[in-house]
């Protein structure tokens, strides 16, 4: 017995299932359809490599924290947990909206898909605004990247993540334009969504690892 995938992962464009002929020319029972994987296979290799690189960042951060627990614990106290939490909620909400956009595109509702993607982009803009406020406050309080090993790791990890988010926003701008022109393939829309979900997933690791480093 197979488990069904969530509806937003099911390939709605898959060809209909045809009953396999049994020996003797008699049609056998219909075969169960296999839901398609979102996006293109090559994209998943890229995402895996990207997440592996971040895993190295996280590993280095944890090693640094083990070597200098007091420095990392003190550095954490200067971060805004409120802004970090707000950005977490923003990305979680944007991922949900992106999944709804994929569903709308599969259903042939291009106007709704475009509106939902625009909402995702607004969420990305809000994330950037919150991060800019936090960075400005840290720099203003005298905590640049070179001030301690904690802030070196903090600005490196959150900076690279922010670049990924900006890249994801550019991809979604292209996807939205193609959807509006009626030229967006299922693979393109799902690929853009998969990349955005990866950006969200990475932040869900960054948030507890960095913002609660050394917390007791």
Buried (B, 14 or more C-beta within 10 A) or exposed (E): EEEEBEEBBBBBEEEEEEEEEEEEEEEEEEEEEEBBBBBBEEBBEBBEEBEEEBEEBBEEBBEBBEEBEEBBBEBBEBBBEEBBEBBBEBBBBBBBBBBBBBBBBBEEBBEBBBBBBBBBBEBBEBBBEBBEEBBEBBBEEEBEBEBBBBBBBBBBBBEBBBEBBBEBBEBBBEBBEBBBEEEBEBBBBBBBBBBBBBBBBBBEBBBEBBBEBBEE
